[in-house]
Amino acid sequence: MILYHFMDEQYGVKNLENKRIKVSTFNRINDPFELQNIWTNDLMKRRALEQTKRTVTSNYGVLCFSKSWSNPVQWSHYANKHQGICIELEFSSALAPQKVDYIP
């Protein structure tokens, strides 16, 4: 499976030199509402959800890929407004990333 990863030029060059890709934590990605998909008026539940987000943020990261290298939105958001780079990666079926399905 071929997938593409977009990044700004500064990190892109470092990633290629070091043969690595930076994993982002949920609190450092471009969507401030990530992991906040539940709203409740119950204060205890809200606090529990906030604690869960803190736990996930401190223990897990996210690495995003695209099926296309030519998507202008990906270039704009993830490759420093079209000034960054896009790398092509080939994954074996055993290591293939999980597809995310967005639903309303």
C-alpha positions, 0 to 999 in steps of 0.5 A, spaced: 500 500 500 502 506 497 501 512 502 503 519 502 505 524 508 506 531 508 510 536 512 513 542 512 520 543 509 524 544 516 521 537 519 521 534 512 529 535 511 530 533 518 526 527 517 529 524 511 536 525 514 534 521 520 530 516 516 524 518 521 517 521 521 515 525 527 509 523 531 504 528 533 501 528 540 493 530 539 494 537 543 499 539 537 495 537 531 491 543 527 484 541 530 483 544 537 477 539 537 480 533 536 478 528 541 472 532 544 467 529 540 462 528 546 458 534 549 455 533 556 452 538 561 454 533 567 460 536 570 463 530 572 462 527 566 466 533 562 471 532 567 472 525 566 472 526 559 477 532 559 482 527 564 481 521 558 483 526 553 489 528 557 491 521 558 491 519 551 494 526 549 500 524 554 501 517 552 499 516 544 500 520 538 498 520 531 501 520 524 497 522 518 497 519 511 493 520 504 492 516 498 494 522 494 500 526 493 496 531 489 491 534 494 491 541 495 488 541 501 493 536 504 499 541 501 496 547 504 494 544 511 500 540 512 506 542 508 506 549 510 502 552 505 504 548 499 512 550 501 513 543 504 514 536 502 510 530 501 514 523 501 511 516 498 511 510 503 510 503 501 507 499 507 506 492 507 499 489 509 501 487 516 503 494 517 498 498 513 495 504 517 488 504 520 483 508 515 479 513 518 472 514 516 469 521 518 461 521 519 457 526 521 
